[in-house]
Amino acid sequence: MFDMMRIISGRRYEILGLLRGELQPSEISLKLGITRQGVERHLNILNSYLLVNKLKRNGRVYYKLSVYGEFLFQTINDLNEKFITKIRDDYYSEKNRIYNLLINGEIDRDRYDSMVNELRSSYRKYFGLI
């Protein structure tokens, strides 16, 4: 079964992000701080799923994103942006709901501060946002 999230998890996603231009495995290795052999293993997997192209010039090997790799990387970035936007919208909606409780006299200022701090903490903990 084709499991895209397993294929591009972690380092492979980072590698896709670096391959906006052509890079050699040694250049990727330096940028990510992992061994060239580790980079080549990841590149071979990405190449086997047609997400990168392997180019040979002057006895050197370069890699770049394939059309499929570019599409996948952009799709993931778009989805990530939508997800972050949704999280932020939900956060501010909940914060406004709590504020309305304060304005309507249903909670006092101390309870409001406590609820907002709890909300903020949970979003930071789970999403690293806000």
Secondary structure, 3 states (H helix, E strand, C coil): CCCHHHHCCCHHHHHHHHCCCCECHHHHHHHHCCCHHHHHHHHHHHHHCCCEEEEEECCEEEEEECHHHHHHHHHHHHHHHHHHHHHHHHHHHHHHHHHHHHHCCCCCHHHHHHHHHHHHHHHHHHHCCC
